[in-house]
């Protein structure tokens, strides 16, 4: 027998809180044959009638030695160590605990911490990607250990590292709520402005904005004229919008004026271009503290572009910096 545990025969009534060292099978002739309790199950008072019903008045149980933890407790302690704002924990089940979102928002996960923890022997911490949009109840993190019984010192090390990073201000796992932004849209293009074709950008942008809890409060149409675009940008600023989206006119064609107009309006440009396909021609900058984005045509027809990466972060109150853009290249090729 391994040093961390030992087997002992006990009456089922005395087995509450103890651990089964093997599966227990239930047989109902003509109806069911299968596992009643799995190996590692921690017996509760509610389990006693079921055990008696399969003829188990005495059972073997596993007793933990000092310094060791059952997989359920180990998983729970790891999940408790990483939880931040707007998350909830599930009860341990078959050696695993899930961290779930309590709200609709943007999940933030510290990858360096996750990598460090998964480098520890017998520890598993699996997550969704940071900056993923999640709904209430969405699973974010799963914690477990590989063996049924694990040394408590290994879990204590996870807790120590987590507490140390949190004391330094590092957020390990949290969900940031979306703010309700007032969004202004400027649709450029003489073909739309003069009514030659129908605007297809507006409905797409309005839907994406609404899905994050914000609202397009004004949409303006202008021709391919830099000064006209600048005037409408300033008009939206006067209106007090929280975000300005300028659609179209983002290529290098002579008639495409949007990038120059955004600069001419006084924006501090973070980036013109992103290392993501589709969406490489997107521009993002700031007019004071108001973000402004120039959206390329792919936003109209591709389901997921650089706009879909950056918009949720802006709606969650984050300021986009140059490194956020450069990091989009790895994993940013969507076969367009």
C-alpha contacts under 8 A as a table, 3 or more apart, distances in Angstrom:
res1	aa1	res2	aa2	distance
1	X	5	X	7.08
1	X	6	X	6.22
2	X	5	X	5.90
2	X	6	X	7.18
3	X	6	X	7.38
3	X	65	X	7.44
4	X	64	X	6.05
4	X	65	X	5.10
4	X	66	X	7.64
4	X	67	X	7.90
4	X	68	X	6.23
4	X	149	X	7.32
5	X	62	X	6.12
5	X	63	X	5.36
5	X	64	X	4.70
5	X	65	X	5.49
6	X	62	X	5.49
6	X	63	X	5.46
6	X	64	X	7.07
6	X	65	X	7.87
7	X	21	X	7.68
7	X	60	X	6.20
7	X	61	X	5.56
7	X	62	X	4.79
7	X	63	X	6.49
8	X	60	X	5.42
8	X	61	X	5.50
8	X	62	X	6.56
8	X	63	X	7.44
9	X	58	X	6.58
9	X	59	X	5.55
9	X	60	X	4.46
9	X	61	X	6.37
10	X	14	X	6.34
10	X	15	X	6.40
10	X	58	X	5.48
10	X	59	X	5.74
10	X	60	X	6.42
10	X	61	X	7.22
11	X	14	X	5.32
11	X	15	X	6.52
11	X	57	X	5.84
11	X	58	X	4.33
11	X	59	X	6.47
12	X	15	X	5.05
12	X	16	X	7.63
12	X	48	X	6.49
12	X	51	X	7.32
12	X	52	X	7.71
12	X	56	X	7.07
12	X	57	X	5.52
12	X	58	X	5.33
12	X	59	X	6.26
13	X	16	X	6.81
13	X	45	X	7.92
13	X	48	X	6.58
15	X	18	X	5.38
15	X	43	X	6.54
15	X	61	X	7.25
16	X	42	X	7.69
16	X	43	X	5.06
16	X	44	X	5.04
16	X	45	X	5.89
17	X	42	X	5.72
17	X	43	X	5.22
17	X	44	X	6.01
18	X	42	X	5.48
18	X	43	X	5.62
18	X	61	X	6.12
18	X	62	X	6.47
18	X	63	X	6.53
19	X	39	X	7.97
19	X	40	X	5.56
19	X	41	X	5.56
19	X	42	X	4.48
19	X	43	X	6.21
19	X	61	X	5.42
19	X	62	X	5.05
19	X	63	X	6.83
20	X	23	X	7.25
20	X	38	X	7.55
20	X	39	X	5.49
20	X	40	X	5.13
20	X	41	X	5.49
20	X	42	X	6.58
20	X	43	X	7.44
20	X	60	X	6.97
20	X	61	X	5.00
20	X	62	X	5.94
21	X	39	X	5.40
21	X	40	X	5.92
21	X	60	X	7.22
21	X	61	X	6.00
21	X	62	X	5.60
22	X	38	X	6.71
22	X	39	X	4.16
22	X	40	X	6.99
23	X	35	X	6.56
23	X	36	X	7.56
23	X	37	X	5.75
23	X	38	X	4.48
23	X	39	X	4.52
24	X	35	X	5.88
24	X	36	X	5.64
24	X	37	X	5.26
24	X	38	X	6.55
24	X	39	X	7.68
25	X	33	X	7.13
25	X	34	X	5.44
25	X	35	X	4.47
25	X	36	X	5.23
25	X	37	X	7.14
26	X	32	X	7.53
26	X	33	X	5.72
26	X	34	X	5.64
26	X	35	X	6.07
26	X	36	X	5.43
26	X	54	X	6.33
27	X	31	X	7.98
27	X	32	X	5.78
27	X	33	X	4.42
27	X	34	X	6.74
27	X	54	X	7.74
28	X	31	X	5.29
28	X	32	X	4.93
28	X	33	X	6.17
29	X	32	X	6.57
29	X	33	X	7.70
35	X	38	X	6.58
37	X	41	X	6.40
38	X	41	X	5.63
38	X	94	X	7.99
40	X	70	X	7.74
40	X	71	X	7.87
40	X	94	X	7.84
40	X	148	X	6.40
41	X	94	X	7.57
43	X	47	X	6.29
44	X	47	X	5.35
44	X	48	X	7.27
45	X	48	X	5.67
46	X	49	X	6.94
47	X	50	X	5.47
47	X	51	X	6.33
48	X	51	X	5.15
48	X	52	X	6.22
49	X	52	X	5.12
49	X	53	X	6.06
50	X	53	X	4.99
50	X	54	X	6.69
51	X	54	X	5.53
51	X	55	X	6.73
51	X	56	X	5.33
51	X	57	X	7.42
52	X	55	X	5.07
52	X	56	X	5.01
52	X	57	X	5.84
53	X	56	X	7.27
56	X	59	X	6.32
64	X	68	X	6.35
64	X	69	X	7.13
64	X	70	X	7.66
65	X	68	X	6.03
67	X	151	X	6.03
67	X	152	X	5.34
67	X	153	X	7.27
68	X	149	X	6.51
68	X	150	X	5.53
68	X	151	X	4.45
68	X	152	X	4.88
69	X	73	X	6.36
69	X	74	X	6.06
69	X	149	X	5.63
69	X	150	X	5.37
69	X	151	X	6.21
69	X	152	X	5.62
70	X	73	X	5.56
70	X	74	X	6.28
70	X	148	X	6.20
70	X	149	X	4.84
70	X	150	X	6.61
71	X	74	X	5.03
71	X	75	X	6.09
71	X	95	X	4.97
71	X	96	X	7.68
71	X	144	X	6.88
71	X	145	X	6.12
71	X	147	X	7.11
71	X	148	X	5.21
71	X	149	X	5.70
71	X	150	X	6.81
72	X	75	X	5.27
72	X	76	X	6.21
72	X	92	X	5.35
72	X	93	X	7.03
72	X	94	X	7.15
72	X	95	X	4.53
72	X	96	X	6.42
72	X	97	X	7.63
72	X	144	X	7.70
73	X	76	X	5.07
73	X	77	X	6.13
73	X	92	X	7.56
74	X	77	X	5.29
74	X	78	X	6.35
74	X	144	X	7.05
74	X	145	X	7.01
74	X	150	X	7.53
74	X	152	X	7.68
74	X	155	X	6.38
75	X	78	X	5.27
75	X	79	X	6.26
75	X	92	X	7.13
75	X	95	X	6.54
75	X	96	X	5.70
75	X	97	X	5.65
75	X	143	X	5.22
75	X	144	X	4.62
75	X	145	X	6.62
76	X	79	X	5.15
76	X	80	X	6.12
76	X	91	X	7.76
76	X	92	X	6.43
76	X	96	X	7.71
76	X	97	X	5.86
76	X	143	X	7.60
77	X	80	X	5.08
77	X	81	X	6.16
77	X	155	X	7.35
77	X	159	X	7.77
78	X	81	X	5.06
78	X	82	X	6.67
78	X	143	X	6.60
78	X	155	X	6.76
78	X	158	X	6.77
78	X	159	X	6.68
79	X	82	X	5.51
79	X	83	X	6.27
79	X	89	X	7.20
79	X	97	X	6.72
79	X	98	X	7.34
79	X	99	X	6.58
79	X	142	X	7.83
79	X	143	X	6.23
80	X	83	X	5.53
80	X	89	X	7.73
81	X	158	X	7.73
81	X	159	X	5.54
81	X	162	X	6.22
81	X	163	X	7.27
82	X	162	X	6.40
82	X	172	X	5.68
82	X	173	X	5.97
83	X	87	X	6.53
83	X	88	X	7.66
83	X	99	X	7.28
83	X	172	X	7.13
83	X	173	X	5.55
83	X	174	X	6.72
84	X	87	X	6.38
84	X	171	X	7.01
84	X	172	X	6.93
84	X	173	X	5.35
84	X	174	X	4.63
84	X	175	X	7.77
85	X	173	X	7.75
85	X	174	X	4.95
85	X	175	X	6.22
85	X	176	X	7.65
86	X	101	X	6.23
86	X	102	X	5.14
86	X	103	X	6.37
86	X	174	X	6.19
86	X	175	X	5.47
86	X	176	X	7.41
87	X	99	X	6.53
87	X	100	X	5.48
87	X	101	X	4.54
87	X	102	X	4.92
87	X	103	X	7.72
87	X	174	X	6.39
87	X	175	X	6.75
88	X	99	X	5.79
88	X	100	X	5.26
88	X	101	X	6.29
88	X	102	X	6.07
89	X	97	X	6.92
89	X	98	X	5.85
89	X	99	X	4.70
89	X	100	X	6.10
90	X	97	X	5.74
90	X	98	X	5.40
90	X	99	X	6.58
90	X	100	X	7.50
91	X	97	X	6.23
91	X	98	X	7.90
92	X	95	X	6.13
92	X	96	X	5.43
92	X	97	X	4.81
92	X	98	X	7.97
93	X	96	X	5.30
93	X	97	X	6.53
95	X	144	X	5.93
95	X	145	X	7.35
95	X	148	X	7.70
96	X	142	X	6.63
96	X	143	X	5.63
96	X	144	X	4.85
97	X	142	X	5.75
97	X	143	X	5.41
97	X	144	X	6.81
98	X	139	X	6.39
98	X	140	X	7.19
98	X	141	X	5.58
98	X	142	X	4.48
98	X	143	X	6.46
99	X	139	X	5.99
99	X	140	X	5.55
99	X	141	X	4.94
99	X	142	X	6.33
100	X	136	X	7.73
100	X	137	X	5.51
100	X	138	X	5.39
100	X	139	X	4.30
100	X	140	X	5.30
100	X	141	X	7.07
101	X	104	X	7.48
101	X	134	X	7.17
101	X	135	X	6.82
101	X	136	X	5.21
101	X	137	X	5.12
101	X	138	X	5.35
101	X	139	X	6.45
101	X	140	X	6.72
101	X	175	X	6.61
102	X	135	X	7.85
102	X	136	X	4.83
102	X	137	X	5.86
102	X	138	X	7.99
102	X	175	X	7.98
103	X	134	X	7.82
103	X	135	X	5.95
103	X	136	X	4.17
103	X	137	X	7.31
103	X	175	X	7.37
103	X	177	X	7.08
104	X	133	X	7.55
104	X	134	X	5.66
104	X	135	X	4.10
104	X	136	X	5.10
104	X	177	X	6.56
104	X	178	X	7.47
105	X	133	X	5.81
105	X	134	X	5.62
105	X	135	X	6.51
105	X	175	X	5.79
105	X	176	X	5.38
105	X	177	X	4.53
105	X	178	X	5.47
105	X	212	X	7.96
105	X	316	X	7.35
106	X	131	X	5.62
106	X	132	X	5.72
106	X	133	X	4.71
106	X	134	X	6.16
106	X	175	X	5.30
106	X	176	X	5.10
106	X	177	X	6.56
106	X	178	X	7.29
106	X	312	X	6.93
106	X	313	X	7.22
106	X	316	X	6.72
107	X	130	X	5.73
107	X	131	X	5.26
107	X	132	X	5.52
107	X	133	X	6.44
107	X	134	X	6.76
107	X	140	X	7.79
107	X	173	X	7.32
107	X	174	X	5.83
107	X	175	X	4.29
107	X	176	X	6.31
108	X	130	X	4.84
108	X	131	X	5.60
108	X	132	X	7.75
108	X	171	X	7.60
108	X	172	X	7.41
108	X	173	X	5.72
108	X	174	X	5.38
108	X	175	X	6.01
108	X	176	X	7.36
109	X	129	X	7.28
109	X	130	X	4.92
109	X	131	X	7.78
109	X	171	X	7.19
109	X	172	X	5.35
109	X	173	X	4.68
109	X	174	X	6.81
110	X	113	X	5.59
110	X	114	X	6.57
110	X	130	X	7.46
110	X	170	X	7.72
110	X	171	X	6.65
110	X	172	X	4.94
110	X	173	X	6.81
111	X	114	X	4.99
111	X	115	X	6.08
111	X	130	X	7.74
112	X	115	X	5.19
112	X	116	X	6.14
113	X	116	X	5.01
113	X	117	X	6.16
113	X	162	X	7.75
113	X	172	X	7.16
114	X	117	X	5.21
114	X	118	X	6.18
114	X	125	X	6.71
114	X	126	X	7.89
115	X	118	X	5.23
115	X	119	X	6.30
116	X	119	X	5.21
116	X	120	X	7.06
117	X	120	X	5.43
117	X	123	X	6.92
117	X	124	X	7.67
117	X	125	X	7.18
117	X	158	X	6.52
118	X	121	X	7.59
118	X	123	X	5.84
118	X	124	X	5.73
118	X	125	X	6.29
119	X	123	X	7.75
120	X	123	X	5.84
120	X	154	X	7.88
121	X	154	X	7.93
122	X	145	X	5.55
122	X	146	X	5.07
122	X	147	X	7.04
122	X	150	X	7.93
123	X	144	X	6.57
123	X	145	X	4.81
123	X	146	X	6.48
124	X	142	X	7.91
124	X	143	X	5.77
124	X	144	X	5.26
124	X	145	X	5.62
124	X	146	X	7.19
125	X	141	X	6.82
125	X	142	X	5.74
125	X	143	X	4.65
125	X	144	X	6.67
126	X	141	X	5.55
126	X	142	X	5.18
126	X	143	X	6.59
127	X	140	X	5.57
127	X	141	X	4.31
127	X	142	X	6.43
128	X	132	X	7.37
128	X	140	X	5.46
128	X	141	X	6.67
129	X	132	X	5.92
131	X	312	X	7.99
131	X	313	X	7.20
133	X	312	X	7.10
134	X	138	X	6.04
135	X	138	X	5.57
139	X	142	X	7.76
145	X	148	X	7.51
145	X	150	X	7.28
147	X	150	X	6.18
150	X	154	X	7.50
151	X	154	X	5.72
151	X	155	X	7.33
152	X	155	X	5.32
152	X	156	X	6.18
153	X	156	X	4.89
153	X	157	X	6.20
154	X	157	X	5.19
154	X	158	X	6.68
155	X	158	X	5.14
155	X	159	X	6.34
156	X	159	X	4.98
156	X	160	X	6.03
157	X	160	X	4.93
157	X	161	X	6.20
158	X	161	X	5.35
158	X	162	X	6.15
159	X	162	X	5.11
159	X	163	X	6.03
160	X	163	X	5.22
160	X	164	X	6.08
161	X	164	X	5.12
161	X	165	X	6.27
162	X	165	X	5.35
162	X	166	X	6.12
162	X	172	X	7.57
163	X	166	X	5.08
163	X	167	X	6.04
164	X	167	X	5.22
164	X	168	X	6.59
165	X	168	X	5.11
165	X	169	X	6.56
165	X	170	X	5.34
165	X	171	X	7.85
166	X	169	X	4.99
166	X	170	X	4.83
166	X	171	X	6.21
166	X	172	X	7.33
167	X	170	X	7.29
171	X	174	X	6.91
176	X	316	X	6.11
177	X	316	X	5.95
178	X	212	X	6.57
178	X	213	X	6.74
178	X	312	X	7.68
178	X	315	X	5.33
178	X	316	X	4.45
178	X	317	X	7.41
179	X	213	X	7.11
179	X	214	X	7.11
179	X	315	X	5.60
179	X	316	X	5.87
179	X	317	X	6.92
180	X	213	X	5.58
180	X	214	X	4.44
180	X	215	X	7.21
180	X	315	X	7.38
181	X	213	X	7.75
181	X	214	X	4.75
181	X	215	X	6.31
181	X	241	X	7.64
181	X	242	X	5.64
181	X	243	X	7.06
181	X	315	X	6.84
182	X	214	X	6.41
182	X	215	X	5.49
182	X	216	X	6.09
182	X	217	X	5.95
182	X	241	X	5.08
182	X	242	X	5.24
182	X	243	X	6.68
183	X	214	X	7.34
183	X	215	X	5.89
183	X	216	X	4.50
183	X	217	X	5.78
183	X	218	X	7.12
183	X	241	X	5.59
183	X	242	X	5.87
183	X	243	X	4.87
183	X	244	X	5.92
183	X	245	X	7.45
184	X	216	X	5.77
184	X	217	X	5.98
184	X	218	X	5.01
184	X	219	X	5.97
184	X	236	X	6.28
184	X	241	X	6.07
184	X	242	X	7.85
184	X	243	X	6.26
184	X	244	X	4.87
184	X	245	X	6.25
185	X	202	X	7.73
185	X	216	X	7.03
185	X	218	X	6.21
185	X	219	X	4.54
185	X	220	X	6.26
185	X	244	X	5.88
185	X	245	X	4.79
185	X	246	X	5.84
185	X	247	X	7.36
186	X	219	X	5.70
186	X	220	X	4.81
186	X	221	X	5.86
186	X	222	X	7.25
186	X	229	X	7.64
186	X	232	X	7.18
186	X	233	X	7.60
186	X	244	X	7.64
186	X	245	X	6.23
186	X	246	X	4.69
186	X	247	X	6.20
187	X	201	X	7.54
187	X	202	X	7.53
187	X	219	X	7.19
187	X	220	X	6.08
187	X	221	X	4.84
187	X	222	X	6.33
187	X	246	X	5.96
187	X	247	X	4.94
187	X	248	X	6.71
188	X	192	X	7.41
188	X	193	X	7.26
188	X	221	X	6.00
188	X	222	X	5.04
188	X	223	X	5.59
188	X	224	X	6.06
188	X	229	X	7.56
188	X	246	X	7.16
188	X	247	X	6.07
188	X	248	X	5.70
188	X	249	X	6.46
188	X	258	X	7.68
189	X	192	X	5.54
189	X	193	X	6.11
189	X	221	X	7.98
189	X	222	X	6.54
189	X	223	X	4.90
189	X	224	X	5.10
189	X	248	X	6.85
189	X	249	X	6.74
190	X	193	X	4.82
190	X	194	X	5.73
190	X	222	X	7.04
190	X	223	X	4.19
190	X	224	X	5.56
191	X	194	X	5.52
191	X	195	X	6.24
191	X	196	X	5.08
191	X	197	X	5.93
191	X	223	X	7.77
192	X	195	X	5.02
192	X	196	X	5.90
192	X	197	X	5.31
192	X	198	X	6.13
192	X	199	X	5.98
192	X	221	X	7.62
192	X	223	X	7.81
193	X	196	X	7.77
193	X	221	X	5.71
193	X	222	X	5.63
193	X	223	X	5.54
194	X	223	X	7.78
195	X	198	X	6.71
199	X	202	X	6.36
200	X	203	X	6.21
200	X	204	X	7.00
200	X	300	X	6.74
201	X	204	X	5.50
201	X	205	X	6.23
201	X	247	X	6.92
201	X	299	X	7.69
201	X	300	X	5.46
202	X	205	X	5.27
202	X	206	X	6.00
202	X	219	X	7.69
203	X	206	X	5.15
203	X	207	X	6.17
204	X	207	X	5.29
204	X	208	X	6.34
204	X	299	X	7.81
204	X	300	X	6.19
205	X	208	X	5.18
205	X	209	X	6.10
205	X	300	X	7.95
206	X	209	X	5.16
206	X	210	X	6.02
206	X	215	X	7.11
206	X	216	X	5.97
207	X	210	X	5.08
207	X	211	X	6.16
208	X	211	X	5.26
208	X	212	X	6.91
209	X	212	X	5.53
209	X	213	X	6.81
209	X	214	X	5.44
209	X	215	X	6.10
209	X	216	X	7.11
209	X	311	X	7.99
210	X	213	X	5.06
210	X	214	X	5.09
210	X	215	X	5.61
210	X	216	X	7.86
211	X	214	X	7.43
212	X	312	X	6.92
212	X	315	X	7.12
214	X	315	X	7.67
216	X	219	X	7.28
220	X	232	X	7.36
222	X	225	X	7.40
222	X	228	X	6.49
222	X	229	X	6.49
223	X	228	X	7.34
223	X	229	X	7.91
224	X	229	X	7.86
224	X	249	X	7.50
224	X	255	X	6.14
224	X	256	X	6.48
224	X	257	X	6.09
225	X	228	X	5.36
225	X	229	X	6.31
225	X	257	X	6.54
226	X	229	X	5.15
226	X	230	X	6.20
226	X	257	X	5.61
226	X	258	X	6.99
226	X	260	X	7.12
226	X	261	X	5.00
227	X	230	X	5.05
227	X	231	X	6.19
227	X	261	X	7.06
228	X	231	X	5.11
228	X	232	X	6.37
229	X	232	X	5.25
229	X	233	X	6.22
229	X	258	X	7.36
229	X	261	X	6.17
229	X	262	X	7.99
230	X	233	X	5.07
230	X	234	X	6.31
230	X	261	X	5.63
230	X	262	X	6.91
230	X	264	X	6.91
230	X	265	X	5.26
231	X	234	X	5.27
231	X	235	X	6.13
232	X	235	X	4.81
232	X	236	X	6.18
233	X	236	X	5.29
233	X	237	X	6.39
233	X	244	X	7.49
233	X	262	X	7.99
233	X	265	X	7.05
234	X	237	X	4.97
234	X	238	X	6.23
234	X	265	X	7.27
235	X	238	X	5.05
235	X	239	X	6.28
236	X	239	X	4.85
236	X	240	X	6.52
236	X	241	X	6.16
236	X	244	X	7.46
237	X	240	X	5.16
237	X	241	X	5.98
238	X	241	X	7.86
241	X	244	X	7.09
241	X	290	X	7.87
242	X	290	X	5.72
242	X	291	X	7.33
243	X	290	X	5.75
243	X	291	X	5.27
243	X	292	X	5.98
244	X	290	X	7.51
244	X	291	X	6.44
244	X	292	X	4.64
244	X	293	X	6.40
245	X	292	X	5.83
245	X	293	X	5.00
245	X	294	X	6.11
245	X	295	X	7.01
246	X	258	X	7.27
246	X	292	X	7.56
246	X	293	X	6.10
246	X	294	X	4.78
246	X	295	X	6.07
247	X	250	X	7.98
247	X	294	X	5.92
247	X	295	X	4.81
247	X	296	X	6.63
247	X	297	X	7.51
248	X	256	X	7.80
248	X	258	X	7.23
248	X	294	X	7.25
248	X	295	X	5.92
248	X	296	X	5.40
248	X	297	X	5.72
249	X	255	X	7.36
249	X	256	X	4.07
249	X	257	X	5.73
249	X	258	X	5.18
249	X	259	X	7.73
249	X	296	X	7.12
250	X	256	X	5.94
250	X	257	X	7.18
250	X	258	X	5.77
250	X	259	X	6.26
250	X	281	X	6.33
250	X	282	X	7.23
250	X	294	X	6.76
250	X	295	X	6.83
250	X	296	X	5.38
250	X	297	X	7.77
251	X	256	X	6.09
251	X	281	X	6.86
251	X	296	X	7.45
252	X	256	X	6.54
253	X	256	X	5.38
254	X	257	X	7.65
256	X	259	X	8.00
257	X	260	X	5.68
257	X	261	X	6.11
258	X	261	X	5.07
258	X	262	X	6.15
258	X	294	X	6.79
259	X	262	X	5.28
259	X	263	X	6.47
259	X	272	X	7.68
259	X	283	X	7.14
259	X	294	X	6.90
260	X	263	X	5.20
260	X	264	X	6.01
261	X	264	X	4.81
261	X	265	X	6.01
262	X	265	X	5.18
262	X	266	X	6.93
262	X	267	X	6.01
262	X	292	X	7.96
262	X	294	X	7.86
263	X	266	X	5.41
263	X	267	X	5.18
263	X	268	X	7.26
263	X	269	X	7.08
264	X	267	X	7.27
266	X	287	X	6.50
267	X	285	X	5.86
267	X	286	X	5.20
267	X	287	X	4.67
267	X	288	X	7.68
267	X	292	X	7.78
268	X	285	X	5.27
268	X	286	X	5.14
268	X	287	X	6.38
269	X	272	X	7.19
269	X	283	X	7.63
269	X	284	X	6.13
269	X	285	X	4.00
269	X	286	X	6.48
270	X	283	X	7.80
270	X	284	X	5.73
270	X	285	X	4.86
270	X	286	X	7.60
270	X	320	X	7.68
270	X	321	X	6.35
270	X	322	X	5.86
271	X	274	X	7.24
271	X	283	X	5.69
271	X	284	X	5.62
271	X	285	X	6.83
271	X	322	X	6.74
271	X	325	X	7.42
272	X	281	X	6.78
272	X	282	X	6.18
272	X	283	X	4.22
272	X	284	X	6.55
273	X	280	X	5.16
273	X	281	X	4.64
273	X	282	X	5.21
273	X	283	X	5.79
274	X	279	X	6.92
274	X	280	X	4.58
274	X	281	X	6.52
274	X	282	X	6.35
274	X	283	X	7.79
274	X	306	X	7.26
274	X	325	X	6.01
274	X	326	X	7.17
274	X	328	X	7.24
274	X	329	X	7.65
275	X	280	X	5.81
275	X	325	X	7.26
275	X	326	X	6.60
275	X	328	X	5.97
275	X	329	X	4.55
275	X	332	X	6.97
276	X	279	X	5.88
276	X	280	X	5.25
276	X	305	X	7.53
276	X	306	X	6.27
276	X	328	X	6.11
276	X	329	X	5.45
276	X	332	X	4.60
276	X	333	X	5.80
276	X	334	X	7.83
277	X	280	X	5.64
277	X	305	X	6.96
277	X	306	X	7.57
277	X	332	X	6.23
277	X	333	X	5.04
277	X	334	X	5.80
277	X	335	X	7.29
277	X	336	X	6.18
278	X	298	X	6.61
278	X	302	X	7.38
278	X	304	X	7.57
278	X	305	X	5.18
278	X	306	X	6.83
278	X	333	X	7.39
278	X	334	X	6.65
278	X	336	X	5.91
279	X	282	X	5.80
279	X	296	X	6.55
279	X	298	X	6.39
279	X	299	X	7.23
279	X	305	X	5.04
279	X	306	X	4.86
279	X	307	X	6.97
280	X	306	X	7.17
281	X	295	X	7.52
281	X	296	X	5.80
282	X	293	X	7.15
282	X	294	X	5.63
282	X	295	X	5.22
282	X	296	X	5.69
282	X	306	X	7.19
282	X	307	X	7.48
283	X	293	X	5.44
283	X	294	X	4.80
283	X	295	X	6.86
284	X	291	X	7.20
284	X	292	X	5.82
284	X	293	X	4.46
284	X	294	X	6.44
285	X	291	X	5.85
285	X	292	X	5.38
285	X	293	X	6.48
286	X	289	X	5.99
286	X	290	X	5.44
286	X	291	X	4.42
286	X	292	X	5.63
287	X	290	X	5.16
287	X	291	X	6.35
287	X	292	X	7.00
291	X	314	X	7.92
295	X	299	X	6.82
295	X	307	X	7.29
296	X	299	X	6.16
297	X	300	X	5.75
297	X	301	X	7.66
298	X	301	X	5.52
298	X	302	X	5.52
298	X	305	X	7.40
299	X	302	X	5.71
299	X	303	X	7.41
299	X	304	X	7.68
299	X	305	X	6.40
299	X	307	X	7.07
302	X	305	X	6.63
304	X	307	X	7.68
304	X	308	X	5.83
304	X	309	X	7.99
305	X	308	X	5.35
305	X	309	X	6.81
306	X	309	X	5.02
306	X	310	X	6.31
307	X	310	X	5.30
307	X	311	X	5.75
308	X	311	X	5.58
308	X	312	X	6.91
309	X	312	X	6.55
309	X	313	X	7.39
310	X	313	X	5.37
310	X	314	X	6.39
310	X	320	X	7.83
311	X	314	X	5.16
311	X	315	X	6.15
312	X	315	X	4.98
312	X	316	X	6.11
313	X	316	X	5.02
313	X	317	X	6.55
313	X	318	X	5.46
313	X	319	X	7.78
313	X	320	X	7.80
314	X	317	X	5.18
314	X	318	X	5.16
314	X	319	X	6.55
314	X	320	X	7.38
315	X	318	X	7.40
320	X	324	X	6.24
320	X	325	X	7.80
321	X	324	X	5.48
321	X	325	X	6.99
322	X	325	X	5.27
322	X	326	X	6.48
323	X	326	X	5.06
323	X	327	X	6.10
324	X	327	X	5.42
324	X	328	X	6.79
325	X	328	X	5.45
325	X	329	X	7.87
326	X	329	X	6.18
327	X	330	X	6.32
328	X	331	X	7.02
328	X	332	X	5.61
329	X	332	X	4.81
329	X	333	X	7.27
330	X	333	X	7.73
331	X	334	X	7.97
333	X	336	X	7.47
